[in-house]
Amino acid sequence: MVKKNTSALHQHLVEVKKGTRCFENAFQGVARMILDSDIEKVVVNGKTTYDFSIFRTGKKHIIGMYDEINSFVSYVKDASENGSSKEMAFVLVGEPGNGKTFLVDFVCSKYREFLSQEINRKYSFRWSGLDKIGGYGKISSIESQTYEDPMILAMNITDEPDKTREFLSKEIGFSDNEIETLWGDYRPLGACTAFILNSIRNYTNGDLAKMLEFVQIIPVPMTESLGTVTGKYAAKDKITSSAVDLLGEESIQRLLHITETNNPYRFDLRRGALARVAGGGVHFSDEIFKNKKDLVQVYLGVIQNRNIEIDGYKWPIDTLIIATSNNSEFNRFLAEKEEAPIVDRCRICYVSHNTNYKLQKDLTIYAIGNETRTTLDREYLHQDPNLNHAASVTVVLTRLARSEKLTPIETMKLAAGEVAGEKSIKTLAEVIDTLNQNPDITKRFGQKGLGQRNLGRAIQLLNESSETNEGRCMFAYDIFKALERIILDYVTDANDRAKYLEDLKTAKGLYRERIMTEMFNAYMDEPLAIRKDVMSYVNMIIGIDAENLGPDKMWKYKDPQSGELRALKIDERYINSVEDRLGLKTSEQRETFRTSIRKIYGQKISVDPDYDFMDNLELVKAVTDVRLKSDIAGAGSLIGALANRTNEENQKLYDRMVDTMLNKLGYCKTCAQKTIEYFCTQEDEN
């Protein structure tokens, strides 16, 4: 038997036994990486789901995609526990521009980071001193072509499993239970590695100590550009692609050195994309169903058997296979019934667009870019504070399917976890369930709409327009023109085009309401003026029935945000004016509305003390209208004052509002003037 601490393999096995190096397959590695991060419970569209913090870290991380991430995690976890997923590929199917490739690339980069930590590092082995054995010409050392783990070599070091177990037990000190656990991940050596091991065994007459002198342990290279550990194979056209790109081929160069014609090392597996990720890596097949049939058949064999097969030789691989496909390619593939076996071997996950407009704001930042933007003549380019909101709301509205139960605005608000009048999140959950019963994937919730690439193109159009460059500002209202251009140029289906243009009108109406609020804040010289007035109304209707309310209508209450005691004068005229604006005529209607507001207050404040009712657009609009009417003798008068600046008083008002917009609300001169001009028109009034 082997003398202690004589071989590199021996030292590696001791490290594994101590726990300073690890032996696990690709599924176990990815599952451990994800599940070791923090896990939170979140409610998405009325259903509780899990959120894994690893996907939310880094400068450019994943936004949303809760269901898709949950599917992926459960697939990997099942495969790591030897479930049926082990013999499947994970395929993301969806419309272009909804983040499929971004998700896979993100997982790959996180996995590389994870493996670059010393304890998680992957190791393989190299045969050295082959010139002593002969038959390999000038090739003196050979790496395992599929980056096999040294533990796989240890489990195959002798021809007899009992002897191998005895070696691991006596020489390294593995217990019987540990050996059983190791054998759960047993796989034979690849053809060329096994052939070389056999040659060495014959050369040394089976002396294990001498055999192990030929083994060197090497870390698997982590360089991304080499395609090791995480590799990508993008679908090519039918002429230039072949199975060689995946599996490898016979190497003329090696044949010049190798004397034994049956030696499987004559095949260069690293020429293909699979062997480079075969040692516990991730293989990403972009647009898998775009490949020609024979390549898809290759994938079928690889997915099911986890083997690279060439001319009857086999190389077992340990690889997590993730693929993407767009809906049209996938549907075309499904139509060819004879290709059913490959789909049968895939765990299909339908990826929807992001339908939460609050989360979309982060995605819109990705589209606009974090860097300081400049005009064509290299001057600073300002961003209208309403731009992100306008763009996010518009693209999200296009992604929401129409329903008889909910209006587009109600759907949008409920999908973002906001209040939508009397409609509850349960209604949205029912609508989604109904839509998701449709066998046509594109009719399901969030499956159609303007994607991230379309939004990016709209931002490009906005930036190249002369108005943007001359005014040195990305004015929010101009994004609607850009998005309209994108809808007309890039949306081919007439019904979709008509729906998106309708959604664009709705978004303009919401923008109009937002500008009314902004103008009131500017008029009041207070960034949160409307927010304060909305909360005053809410607190008044809570305090109106209080027992300790004196004849002076003063009510003392504890502010949940600051915890301080506050005094509030209850103004019934103000309450009635707001409720008139909301169209509540009878006392029953008023009482029902007040009860619903109190109920929301009770539910939200306990969870989020900073909740401010600003997502209740009807209430915000009513309060804005009331304040504009009472403070300025009508919005019409403010419009008149701002539009007609011939007298000194009107000019002063205009200058003061512009000053507030510049210094407190984040506007520049261009967008402040344009926003006031827009406010003075009657455009997009609902």
GUPA-85654 format. One record per residue (C-alpha): residue in one letter; x, y, z. Coordinates in steps of 0.1 Angstrom, whole numbers, padded with zeros to 4 digits, always signed. Layout:
GUPA-85654
aXYZ ...
***
This chain:
GUPA-85654
m+0000+0000+0000 v+0009+0037-0003 k+0032+0053+0022 k+0016+0082+0039 n+0019+0117+0024 t+0039+0106-0006 s+0016+0116-0034 a-0003+0147-0045 l-0035+0127-0047 h-0030+0115-0012 q-0026+0151+0001 h-0057+0163-0018 l-0078+0135-0003 v-0066+0144+0032 e-0077+0180+0025 v-0111+0168+0014 k-0114+0146+0046 k-0104+0177+0067 g-0130+0198+0049 t-0106+0224+0036 r-0113+0213+0000 c-0147+0200-0012 f-0160+0173-0035 e-0195+0180-0049 n-0212+0180-0083 a-0223+0210-0102 f-0259+0209-0089 q-0247+0206-0053 g-0223+0235-0058 v-0249+0259-0073 a-0276+0248-0048 r-0252+0255-0018 m-0242+0288-0033 i-0278+0300-0035 l-0292+0284-0003 d-0263+0297+0018 s-0275+0333+0011 d-0303+0349+0030 i-0338+0339+0021 e-0369+0361+0026 k-0406+0355+0021 v-0423+0380-0002 v-0458+0384-0016 v-0459+0386-0054 n-0493+0391-0072 g-0511+0378-0041 k-0490+0347-0036 t-0462+0341-0011 t-0429+0332-0026 y-0392+0332-0017 d-0366+0358-0025 f-0329+0347-0025 s-0306+0375-0016 i-0277+0362-0038 f-0297+0374-0069 r-0301+0409-0054 t-0263+0416-0049 g-0239+0434-0071 k-0240+0466-0091 k-0262+0452-0118 h-0283+0425-0102 i-0316+0407-0111 i-0347+0428-0106 g-0380+0408-0100 m-0382+0374-0117 y-0394+0359-0084 d-0413+0329-0100 e-0385+0321-0125 i-0358+0322-0098 n-0379+0300-0075 s-0383+0275-0104 f-0346+0275-0110 v-0337+0270-0073 s-0361+0242-0068 y-0348+0225-0100 v-0312+0227-0089 k-0321+0216-0053 d-0340+0186-0067 a-0310+0176-0089 s-0286+0181-0060 e-0307+0156-0040 n-0306+0130-0069 g-0341+0138-0081 s-0353+0135-0116 s-0340+0170-0125 k-0305+0155-0126 e-0313+0141-0161 m-0329+0173-0173 a-0318+0207-0187 f-0334+0239-0174 v-0348+0260-0203 l-0360+0296-0200 v-0386+0304-0227 g-0400+0338-0233 e-0402+0370-0254 p-0370+0387-0264 g-0357+0414-0240 n-0372+0401-0208 g-0340+0391-0190 k-0335+0354-0198 t-0298+0356-0209 f-0292+0382-0182 l-0304+0358-0156 v-0281+0329-0169 d-0251+0352-0172 f-0257+0365-0137 v-0259+0329-0123 c-0226+0320-0142 s-0207+0351-0128 k-0219+0344-0093 y-0208+0308-0096 r-0174+0319-0108 e-0171+0341-0077 f-0182+0313-0055 l-0156+0289-0069 s-0128+0314-0067 q-0131+0311-0029 e-0103+0288-0017 i-0126+0263+0001 n-0149+0259-0030 r-0122+0258-0056 k-0124+0230-0082 y-0094+0207-0088 s-0085+0183-0115 f-0054+0162-0123 r-0027+0158-0148 w-0007+0127-0158 s+0031+0135-0159 g+0061+0115-0170 l+0044+0098-0199 d+0077+0098-0219 k+0088+0070-0195 i+0058+0048-0206 g+0063+0056-0243 g+0037+0057-0270 y+0030+0095-0266 g+0059+0109-0287 k+0068+0143-0274 i+0037+0146-0252 s+0051+0142-0217 s+0020+0153-0196 i-0017+0151-0202 e-0045+0169-0183 s-0079+0153-0178 q-0097+0165-0208 t-0130+0169-0189 y-0114+0183-0157 e-0124+0153-0137 d-0122+0157-0099 p-0092+0139-0082 m-0118+0122-0061 i-0132+0105-0092 l-0097+0093-0100 a-0094+0080-0064 m-0127+0061-0067 n-0114+0044-0099 i-0077+0040-0089 t-0080+0002-0088 d-0101-0022-0110 e-0117-0036-0079 p-0142-0013-0059 d-0135-0031-0026 k-0097-0024-0029 t-0104+0012-0037 r-0127+0015-0006 e-0100-0001+0015 f-0074+0024+0001 l-0097+0054+0010 s-0105+0039+0044 k-0070+0028+0056 e-0048+0054+0039 i-0069+0085+0041 g-0091+0077+0071 f-0126+0080+0055 s-0153+0063+0075 d-0177+0038+0060 n-0205+0063+0060 e-0183+0090+0043 i-0173+0064+0016 e-0210+0056+0010 t-0217+0093+0006 l-0188+0097-0018 w-0200+0068-0039 g-0234+0085-0043 d-0215+0108-0068 y-0194+0080-0083 r-0189+0080-0121 p-0163+0061-0142 l-0132+0079-0156 g-0134+0093-0191 a-0121+0071-0219 c-0086+0087-0224 t-0080+0091-0186 a-0089+0054-0180 f-0067+0044-0210 i-0037+0062-0196 l-0043+0049-0160 n-0044+0014-0175 s-0011+0020-0193 i+0005+0033-0161 r-0009+0003-0142 n+0008-0021-0167 y+0040-0001-0166 t+0042-0002-0128 n+0029-0038-0125 g+0000-0025-0104 d+0022-0009-0077 l-0002+0018-0064 a+0026+0039-0049 k+0045+0041-0082 m+0013+0047-0101 l+0005+0078-0080 e+0039+0093-0088 f+0025+0100-0123 v-0004+0121-0108 q-0003+0159-0103 i-0032+0178-0088 i-0041+0211-0106 p-0067+0238-0099 v-0093+0241-0127 p-0085+0274-0146 m-0111+0301-0138 t-0104+0324-0167 e-0138+0333-0182 s-0124+0338-0217 l-0112+0302-0218 g-0148+0290-0214 t-0139+0267-0184 v-0163+0263-0155 t-0190+0284-0172 g-0192+0282-0210 k-0217+0294-0235 y-0226+0280-0269 a-0247+0304-0290 a-0267+0289-0318 k-0250+0293-0352 d-0264+0290-0387 k-0270+0256-0403 i-0238+0255-0424 t-0211+0266-0399 s-0224+0247-0368 s-0216+0210-0362 a-0214+0185-0333 v-0177+0193-0332 d-0185+0226-0316 l-0200+0207-0286 l-0182+0174-0284 g-0147+0179-0300 e-0131+0160-0328 e-0101+0138-0338 s-0069+0159-0335 i-0044+0155-0364 q-0017+0171-0342 r-0021+0144-0315 l-0021+0116-0341 l+0014+0126-0351 h+0026+0118-0315 i+0004+0088-0305 t+0015+0054-0317 e-0015+0034-0304 t-0043+0039-0329 n-0070+0029-0304 n-0059+0055-0279 p-0089+0077-0271 y-0066+0107-0264 r-0065+0111-0302 f-0098+0130-0297 d-0095+0166-0287 l-0125+0172-0265 r-0115+0207-0255 r-0123+0217-0291 g-0159+0214-0280 a-0178+0236-0255 l-0189+0207-0232 a-0156+0192-0221 r-0144+0226-0208 v-0173+0228-0183 a-0175+0190-0176 g-0158+0193-0142 g-0187+0207-0122 g-0194+0236-0144 v-0224+0254-0160 h-0231+0250-0198 f-0253+0278-0212 s-0269+0270-0246 d-0283+0303-0260 e-0313+0299-0282 i-0311+0261-0281 f-0340+0254-0304 k-0324+0275-0332 n-0297+0248-0336 k-0301+0224-0365 k-0317+0190-0357 d-0285+0169-0354 l-0271+0194-0328 v-0303+0192-0308 q-0300+0154-0310 v-0265+0157-0295 y-0280+0178-0267 l-0306+0151-0261 g-0279+0125-0255 v-0258+0148-0234 i-0288+0159-0212 q-0301+0124-0206 n-0268+0104-0202 r-0245+0132-0191 n-0219+0117-0214 i-0198+0130-0243 e-0198+0102-0268 i-0175+0100-0299 d-0170+0068-0319 g-0182+0046-0290 y-0159+0062-0265 k-0175+0078-0234 w-0165+0107-0212 p-0189+0112-0182 i-0195+0148-0175 d-0207+0167-0144 t-0225+0198-0158 l-0255+0219-0151 i-0271+0227-0185 i-0291+0259-0188 a-0307+0270-0221 t-0328+0298-0234 s-0353+0301-0263 n-0377+0327-0275 n-0414+0318-0279 s-0416+0317-0317 e-0386+0293-0320 f-0399+0271-0292 n-0434+0269-0308 r-0419+0261-0342 f-0399+0233-0325 l-0430+0219-0307 a-0449+0218-0340 e-0424+0192-0352 k-0438+0163-0333 e-0408+0140-0339 e-0387+0163-0317 a-0408+0156-0286 p-0380+0137-0267 i-0358+0167-0263 v-0386+0188-0248 d-0394+0158-0226 r-0359+0161-0212 c-0362+0198-0204 r-0376+0216-0174 i-0394+0245-0193 c-0397+0277-0174 y-0418+0304-0191 v-0403+0338-0183 s-0427+0368-0182 h-0418+0405-0184 n-0416+0425-0152 t-0451+0437-0144 n-0443+0457-0112 y-0438+0493-0122 k-0419+0501-0090 l-0393+0474-0097 q-0393+0486-0134 k-0379+0519-0122 d-0346+0500-0113 l-0347+0483-0147 t-0353+0517-0164 i-0321+0530-0146 y-0303+0501-0163 a-0317+0513-0197 i-0309+0549-0191 g-0275+0541-0175 n-0258+0552-0143 e-0230+0572-0159 t-0232+0609-0163 r-0248+0615-0198 t-0237+0642-0222 t-0251+0658-0253 l-0236+0654-0288 d-0215+0685-0282 r-0202+0670-0249 e-0222+0691-0225 y-0239+0678-0194 l-0273+0662-0201 h-0299+0666-0174 q-0325+0639-0166 d-0361+0651-0159 p-0371+0638-0124 n-0404+0624-0140 l-0386+0606-0169 n-0381+0572-0151 h-0416+0571-0138 a-0432+0580-0172 a-0411+0553-0190 s-0416+0526-0164 v-0454+0531-0162 t-0457+0530-0200 v-0438+0498-0206 v-0455+0480-0177 l-0489+0490-0189 t-0481+0474-0223 r-0472+0441-0205 l-0505+0438-0186 a-0532+0418-0203 r-0567+0433-0205 s-0593+0419-0182 e-0630+0425-0176 k-0625+0424-0138 l-0598+0451-0136 t-0589+0483-0155 p-0553+0486-0167 i-0545+0511-0139 e-0560+0489-0112 t-0540+0459-0126 m-0508+0480-0126 k-0513+0492-0090 l-0522+0457-0076 a-0492+0441-0094 a-0470+0466-0076 g-0486+0457-0043 e-0505+0490-0040 v-0541+0498-0032 a-0566+0500-0061 g-0598+0513-0046 e-0622+0485-0037 k-0604+0459-0058 s-0582+0435-0038 i-0551+0416-0046 k-0573+0385-0047 t-0590+0398-0078 l-0556+0401-0095 a-0546+0366-0084 e-0579+0353-0100 v-0572+0372-0132 i-0536+0358-0134 d-0549+0322-0127 t-0575+0325-0155 l-0549+0339-0180 n-0524+0313-0171 q-0548+0285-0180 n-0544+0295-0217 p-0524+0270-0237 d-0511+0298-0259 i-0481+0310-0238 t-0481+0345-0252 k-0517+0351-0239 r-0506+0345-0203 f-0500+0372-0177 g-0469+0394-0185 q-0458+0374-0215 k-0464+0401-0241 g-0453+0438-0241 l-0425+0461-0247 g-0393+0445-0235 q-0361+0459-0220 r-0345+0462-0254 n-0374+0483-0267 l-0371+0506-0237 g-0334+0509-0245 r-0342+0518-0281 a-0367+0545-0269 i-0340+0560-0246 q-0316+0560-0276 l-0342+0579-0297 l-0348+0603-0269 n-0311+0610-0266 e-0305+0615-0304 s-0334+0640-0308 s-0325+0676-0314 e-0348+0688-0286 t-0329+0668-0261 n-0295+0680-0273 e-0305+0716-0277 g-0323+0718-0243 r-0296+0696-0227 c-0323+0677-0209 m-0341+0643-0213 f-0376+0658-0209 a-0401+0632-0196 y-0429+0639-0220 d-0406+0633-0250 i-0403+0596-0240 f-0439+0591-0251 k-0430+0602-0286 a-0400+0579-0286 l-0420+0549-0273 e-0447+0556-0299 r-0420+0554-0327 i-0408+0521-0312 i-0443+0506-0312 l-0449+0517-0348 d-0415+0504-0360 y-0409+0473-0340 v-0443+0458-0331 t-0454+0437-0361 d-0488+0424-0349 a-0516+0449-0356 n-0537+0440-0325 d-0506+0443-0302 r-0498+0477-0318 a-0533+0490-0312 k-0533+0479-0276 y-0498+0494-0269 l-0509+0527-0284 e-0540+0527-0261 d-0517+0519-0231 l-0495+0549-0241 k-0526+0572-0239 t-0533+0558-0204 a-0497+0564-0193 k-0500+0600-0206 g-0531+0605-0184 l-0511+0593-0154 y-0483+0616-0163 r-0507+0645-0164 e-0519+0637-0129 r-0483+0635-0116 i-0476+0669-0131 m-0506+0684-0114 t-0491+0672-0081 e-0456+0684-0090 m-0470+0719-0099 f-0489+0721-0066 n-0457+0712-0047 a-0438+0738-0067 y-0465+0764-0059 m-0464+0756-0022 d-0426+0758-0023 e-0426+0724-0005 p-0414+0691-0021 l-0439+0670-0001 a-0468+0695+0001 i-0494+0671-0015 r-0482+0642+0007 k-0488+0663+0038 d-0523+0673+0026 v-0532+0637+0018 m-0521+0626+0053 s-0540+0655+0068 y-0572+0642+0051 v-0565+0607+0063 n-0558+0618+0099 m-0589+0641+0099 i-0613+0612+0089 i-0597+0590+0116 g-0601+0618+0143 i-0636+0631+0133 d-0653+0604+0154 a-0628+0606+0183 e-0642+0608+0218 n-0617+0634+0230 l-0627+0658+0202 g-0635+0692+0218 p-0658+0719+0204 d-0628+0736+0188 k-0624+0704+0167 m-0588+0700+0178 w-0576+0664+0179 k-0544+0651+0195 y-0529+0619+0181 k-0496+0601+0181 d-0477+0602+0148 p-0467+0567+0138 q-0437+0579+0118 s-0420+0600+0145 g-0438+0587+0176 e-0445+0623+0187 l-0478+0637+0199 r-0494+0660+0173 a-0524+0683+0173 l-0547+0685+0142 k-0577+0708+0136 i-0604+0688+0119 d-0617+0709+0089 e-0650+0694+0078 r-0652+0717+0048 y-0619+0704+0035 i-0630+0668+0041 n-0662+0674+0022 s-0644+0692-0007 v-0621+0662-0011 e-0650+0637-0010 d-0670+0658-0035 r-0640+0656-0059 l-0640+0619-0055 g-0677+0619-0066 l-0691+0608-0032 k-0725+0625-0030 t-0745+0606-0003 s-0735+0602+0034 e-0735+0564+0029 q-0709+0567+0001 r-0688+0590+0022 e-0689+0567+0052 t-0680+0536+0030 f-0650+0554+0016 r-0638+0566+0050 t-0642+0531+0064 s-0621+0517+0035 i-0593+0543+0041 r-0593+0536+0079 k-0591+0499+0071 i-0561+0504+0048 y-0545+0527+0074 g-0549+0500+0100 q-0534+0473+0078 k-0505+0493+0063 i-0493+0514+0092 s-0486+0484+0114 v-0463+0469+0087 d-0449+0502+0072 p-0451+0533+0095 d-0439+0555+0065 y-0469+0545+0044 d-0483+0578+0029 f-0513+0569+0007 m-0495+0584-0023 d-0502+0553-0043 n-0540+0560-0040 l-0541+0580-0072 e-0578+0590-0069 l-0573+0604-0034 v-0541+0622-0044 k-0558+0637-0075 a-0588+0648-0054 v-0566+0665-0027 t-0545+0682-0055 d-0576+0696-0072 v-0591+0708-0039 r-0559+0726-0029 l-0553+0741-0063 k-0589+0754-0063 s-0589+0767-0027 d-0553+0782-0027 i-0551+0796-0061 a-0588+0802-0069 g-0588+0773-0093 a-0562+0754-0114 g-0574+0775-0143 s-0563+0806-0126 l-0528+0792-0119 i-0526+0781-0155 g-0537+0816-0165 a-0512+0832-0142 l-0483+0810-0155 a-0493+0814-0192 n-0499+0851-0191 r-0469+0867-0175 t-0475+0903-0187 n-0480+0917-0152 e-0454+0917-0125 e-0473+0896-0100 n-0477+0867-0124 q-0440+0869-0134 k-0431+0868-0097 l-0452+0837-0092 y-0436+0820-0123 d-0401+0829-0111 r-0408+0816-0076 m-0422+0783-0089 v-0393+0778-0113 d-0369+0786-0085 t-0385+0759-0063 m-0384+0734-0092 l-0347+0741-0097 n-0336+0740-0061 k-0359+0716-0044 l-0375+0693-0069 g-0346+0683-0091 y-0356+0701-0124 c-0333+0720-0147 k-0343+0752-0166 t-0354+0733-0197 c-0376+0707-0180 a-0390+0732-0155 q-0401+0755-0183 k-0414+0726-0205 t-0433+0711-0176 i-0450+0744-0168 e-0458+0748-0205 y-0473+0713-0205 f-0493+0721-0173 c-0507+0752-0191 t-0521+0731-0220 q-0552+0709-0219 e-0533+0679-0233 d-0540+0644-0220 e-0568+0656-0196 n-0588+0626-0185 
***
